[in-house]
Amino acid sequence: MSPETSETGRLLADVGGTNARFAWQDDASAPVSDVRVLACADFPTLQAAMHSYLDGLGHGRPAMAAIAIANPITGDQVRMTNHDWAFSQAAVKAEFGLAHLRLLNDFTALALALPDVPASELRQVGGGVGQPDKAKALLGAGTGLGVSGLLPDGAGGWVPLEGEGGHVTLPAVSARERLVMDGLTRLYGRASAERLCSGQGLVDAFTLLCEADGVALSGLGTPAAVADAALKARQPQALEALNMLCAMLGSVAGNLALTLGARGGVFIGGGIVPRLGSWFDSSPFRERFESKGRFQTYLKDVPVWVITSAQSPALLGAARALSGLR
């Protein structure tokens, strides 16, 4: 190893469609430190962002790295769904001289961290007490819609799910939802859950509702602007779009809880819901979560927690994946 490479140092990353969060570990037992958030749009490639972080850190090159990324990992070539970064795992490993590189879905990494998220960083939204030995469900809306979960392995440990549940198809419940879903189908060819339950989905829903109602858009072209118009100005179409996102997220979460038998609870991460604060608690989310006909009573007892951690727990999950701790 070159003297510029730490023999035990570990680079950790949580890469979404908008931001890439990087952190460092001196070794497998050390705390996660030196967390820095970089905007993906500021760098042409993942490798450029990695170099920028490491060059500004001064710890030398890591011996190994774990990268949680908002994308399915199906082979050496990785091309992000909600950003234009694409890379070869083998090329990244060679460029940085890594002895080991672990790639995993970002919500799989977050799922791995769930048992260690402290109660002080969770806000419960309805339901009863989670059963500690039962499956846990995880989802979150941000640039996209991440979905994962933890299943008990029968020996006191957990097996994380690696899937793309954010791209399932959802039926609309009301005429206004059908209007929006039809509009999303016209725009994209298909209206998946992510097309509505995401930042762009919030903007698209607002735009479609305004067009249907003959209302001027007023230049609200970003998720933050639409959310502010809903929560601060009480603009009707913005508020309707935000409520619709929360309702559909409730449908997705209820589907996931039923599919996994998630009596251990449902956890919500991502960038959108935690920023809504206590407003989310009185949104249509919980009603739609439980609205599953004969299984309403089953879901009524399932607790939902919003993850409020200031630092992404997915970085800890990436570290656990690097160590093979499942």
C-alpha positions in Angstrom: 0.0 0.0 0.0 1.2 3.5 -0.8 1.8 5.7 2.2 -1.0 7.9 1.0 -3.5 5.1 1.6 -4.9 4.4 5.1 -4.6 0.7 5.9 -8.0 0.7 7.7 -9.8 3.8 6.5 -13.3 3.4 5.0 -15.1 5.8 2.7 -18.9 5.7 3.2 -21.4 7.3 0.8 -25.1 7.8 0.5 -25.9 8.9 -3.0 -29.3 10.1 -4.0 -30.6 11.8 -7.1 -29.9 15.3 -5.7 -27.2 15.0 -3.0 -24.3 12.7 -2.2 -23.4 12.4 1.5 -19.9 11.2 2.3 -18.4 10.1 5.5 -15.2 8.5 6.9 -14.4 5.7 9.3 -10.9 5.2 10.6 -11.7 1.5 10.9 -14.6 -0.9 11.3 -15.2 -0.1 14.9 -14.7 3.6 14.7 -17.6 6.1 14.7 -18.8 7.6 11.4 -17.2 11.1 11.1 -16.5 14.0 8.7 -19.9 13.9 7.1 -20.2 16.2 4.1 -23.1 16.8 1.7 -22.2 17.5 -2.0 -24.7 18.4 -4.7 -24.7 15.8 -7.4 -25.2 18.5 -10.1 -21.9 20.1 -9.1 -19.9 17.1 -10.3 -19.8 15.4 -13.7 -19.3 12.0 -12.2 -19.4 10.1 -8.9 -15.7 9.7 -9.0 -15.2 13.5 -9.2 -17.4 13.9 -6.2 -15.4 11.2 -4.3 -12.1 12.9 -5.2 -13.4 16.3 -4.0 -14.5 14.9 -0.7 -11.3 12.9 -0.1 -9.0 15.7 -1.2 -10.6 18.1 1.3 -10.4 15.6 4.1 -6.7 15.0 4.5 -7.0 11.4 5.7 -5.4 9.9 2.5 -7.0 7.3 0.4 -9.3 4.7 2.0 -8.6 1.0 1.9 -12.2 0.2 1.2 -15.5 1.9 0.4 -19.2 1.3 0.7 -21.6 3.3 -1.6 -25.3 3.3 -1.0 -26.9 4.6 -4.1 -30.5 5.3 -5.3 -30.4 2.7 -8.0 -30.7 -1.1 -8.5 -27.4 -2.9 -8.4 -27.5 -5.7 -11.0 -24.0 -5.9 -12.3 -20.7 -4.0 -12.8 -22.3 -1.1 -14.7 -24.4 1.3 -12.7 -26.5 4.0 -14.3 -28.6 6.2 -11.9 -32.3 6.3 -12.4 -32.8 9.9 -11.3 -29.5 11.4 -12.2 -27.0 11.2 -15.1 -24.1 9.6 -13.3 -23.0 6.2 -14.7 -19.9 4.2 -13.8 -18.3 0.8 -13.7 -17.7 -0.7 -10.2 -14.5 -2.3 -11.3 -13.2 1.1 -12.7 -14.1 2.9 -9.5 -12.3 0.2 -7.4 -9.2 0.5 -9.6 -9.1 4.3 -9.8 -9.1 4.6 -6.0 -7.0 1.6 -5.3 -9.6 0.0 -3.1 -9.1 -3.4 -1.6 -12.8 -3.8 -1.4 -15.8 -1.9 -2.8 -19.4 -2.6 -1.8 -22.4 -1.1 -3.8 -25.9 -1.4 -2.4 -29.2 0.3 -2.8 -29.6 3.4 -0.6 -32.7 2.2 1.1 -31.2 -1.2 1.7 -28.5 0.7 3.5 -31.0 2.7 5.5 -32.9 -0.6 6.3 -29.6 -2.0 7.8 -29.4 0.9 10.1 -33.0 0.7 11.4 -32.2 -1.4 14.6 -29.8 1.3 15.7 -31.8 4.4 15.1 -32.4 5.9 18.6 -36.0 6.5 19.7 -35.2 10.2 20.0 -34.8 10.3 16.2 -38.2 8.7 15.5 -41.6 10.3 15.6 -44.6 7.9 15.7 -47.6 8.5 13.5 -50.4 6.3 14.7 -50.6 2.6 15.5 -49.6 0.7 18.6 -46.3 -1.0 19.7 -44.1 -2.6 17.1 -43.2 -6.3 17.6 -39.4 -6.5 17.8 -39.1 -9.9 16.2 -41.3 -9.1 13.2 -40.6 -7.7 9.8 -40.0 -3.9 9.4 -41.0 -2.0 6.4 -39.1 1.1 5.1 -40.0 3.7 2.4 -39.3 7.3 1.7 -40.1 10.0 -0.8 -37.3 12.3 -2.1 -35.9 12.7 -5.6 -37.4 9.3 -6.1 -39.4 6.8 -3.9 -37.2 4.3 -2.0 -38.6 1.1 -0.6 -36.9 -1.6 1.4 -37.4 -3.6 4.7 -35.8 -6.0 7.2 -36.9 -9.6 7.6 -35.9 -11.6 10.7 -33.4 -14.3 9.8 -34.5 -16.7 12.6 -31.2 -16.4 14.4 -31.6 -13.0 16.0 -30.4 -11.1 13.0 -31.9 -9.4 10.0 -31.9 -9.8 6.2 -32.4 -6.5 4.3 -34.4 -6.3 1.1 -33.0 -5.1 -2.2 -35.8 -4.1 -4.5 -37.4 -1.3 -6.5 -40.8 -1.1 -4.9 -41.0 2.6 -5.7 -41.8 1.7 -9.3 -44.9 -0.3 -8.7 -48.2 0.8 -10.3 -50.9 2.3 -8.1 -54.6 2.7 -8.7 -56.2 6.1 -8.1 -58.9 6.3 -5.5 -60.7 9.6 -6.3 -61.6 11.5 -9.5 -58.9 14.1 -8.8 -56.3 11.4 -8.3 -57.4 9.8 -11.6 -56.9 13.1 -13.3 -53.4 13.4 -12.0 -52.5 9.8 -12.7 -53.8 10.1 -16.2 -51.7 13.3 -16.6 -48.6 11.5 -15.4 -49.3 8.7 -17.9 -49.4 11.3 -20.7 -46.2 12.8 -19.5 -44.2 9.7 -18.9 -46.0 6.8 -20.5 -46.7 5.1 -17.1 -47.8 6.4 -13.7 -45.7 4.5 -11.1 -45.8 5.3 -7.4 -42.6 7.3 -7.7 -44.1 9.5 -10.4 -46.4 11.0 -7.7 -44.6 10.2 -4.4 -41.4 12.3 -5.1 -40.3 15.9 -5.4 -40.9 16.0 -9.1 -44.2 14.2 -8.5 -45.3 17.0 -6.2 -44.5 19.6 -8.9 -46.2 17.6 -11.6 -49.4 17.0 -9.5 -49.6 20.7 -8.7 -49.1 21.6 -12.4 -51.8 19.2 -13.6 -54.3 20.4 -10.9 -53.7 24.0 -11.9 -54.2 23.2 -15.6 -57.4 21.4 -14.8 -58.7 24.3 -12.7 -57.5 27.0 -15.1 -55.2 28.5 -12.5 -52.0 30.4 -13.4 -48.9 28.5 -12.2 -47.3 31.5 -10.5 -43.8 30.2 -11.2 -43.9 27.4 -8.6 -41.5 25.0 -10.3 -39.7 23.3 -7.5 -40.8 20.9 -4.8 -39.8 23.4 -2.0 -41.8 26.2 -3.7 -44.9 24.0 -4.0 -44.6 22.8 -0.4 -44.2 26.4 0.9 -47.2 27.5 -1.2 -49.2 24.7 0.4 -48.1 25.1 4.0 -47.6 28.8 4.3 -49.8 30.4 1.7 -52.5 27.6 1.7 -52.6 27.8 -2.1 -55.5 25.4 -2.9 -53.9 23.3 -5.7 -50.5 23.2 -3.9 -52.2 22.0 -0.7 -54.2 19.5 -2.7 -51.1 18.2 -4.4 -49.3 17.8 -1.1 -52.2 16.0 0.5 -52.4 13.7 -2.6 -48.7 12.8 -2.3 -49.2 11.9 1.4 -52.4 9.9 0.7 -50.7 7.9 -2.1 -47.6 7.4 0.1 -50.1 6.0 2.7 -51.4 3.6 0.1 -47.9 2.4 -0.8 -46.9 2.0 2.9 -50.1 0.0 3.6 -49.4 -2.2 0.6 -45.8 -2.7 1.8 -46.9 -3.5 5.4 -49.3 -6.1 4.2 -46.8 -7.6 1.7 -44.1 -8.0 4.3 -46.3 -8.7 7.3 -44.5 -5.7 8.9 -45.8 -6.0 12.5 -42.5 -4.6 13.5 -43.6 -1.3 12.1 -43.2 1.0 9.1 -40.4 3.5 8.9 -40.4 6.6 6.7 -37.2 8.3 5.5 -36.4 10.3 2.4 -36.2 14.0 2.1 -39.8 15.1 1.9 -41.8 13.8 4.9 -39.3 14.7 7.7 -39.3 18.3 6.4 -43.1 18.4 6.7 -42.9 18.1 10.5 -46.0 17.6 12.5 -48.2 18.7 9.6 -47.7 15.2 8.1 -49.3 13.6 11.2 -52.7 15.1 10.3 -52.3 14.6 6.5 -54.3 11.8 4.7 -51.4 9.4 5.1 -52.5 7.4 8.1 -56.1 7.1 6.9 -55.0 5.8 3.6 -52.4 3.5 5.2 -55.2 1.8 7.1 -57.8 1.8 4.3 -57.4 -1.8 3.2 -60.9 -3.2 3.6 -61.0 -6.4 5.7 -57.4 -5.7 6.8 -58.0 -2.3 8.3 -58.0 -3.7 11.8 -54.7 -5.5 11.1 -53.0 -2.2 9.9 -54.6 -0.1 12.7 -52.1 -1.6 15.2 -49.0 -1.2 13.0 -46.9 1.7 14.1 -45.4 4.2 11.6 -42.3 6.1 12.5 -40.9 9.1 10.7 -37.1 9.1 10.8 -36.0 12.5 12.0 -32.2 11.9 12.2 -30.1 15.0 11.2 -27.4 12.7 9.8 -28.4 10.1 7.3 -28.5 6.7 9.1 -27.8 5.1 5.6 -24.2 5.9 6.2 -24.2 3.6 9.2 -26.0 1.0 7.1 -23.3 1.3 4.4 -20.7 0.7 7.1 -22.6 -2.4 8.3 -22.8 -3.7 4.8 -19.1 -3.2 4.3 -18.5 -5.3 7.4 -21.0 -7.9 6.4 -23.2 -7.2 9.4 -26.8 -8.1 8.5 
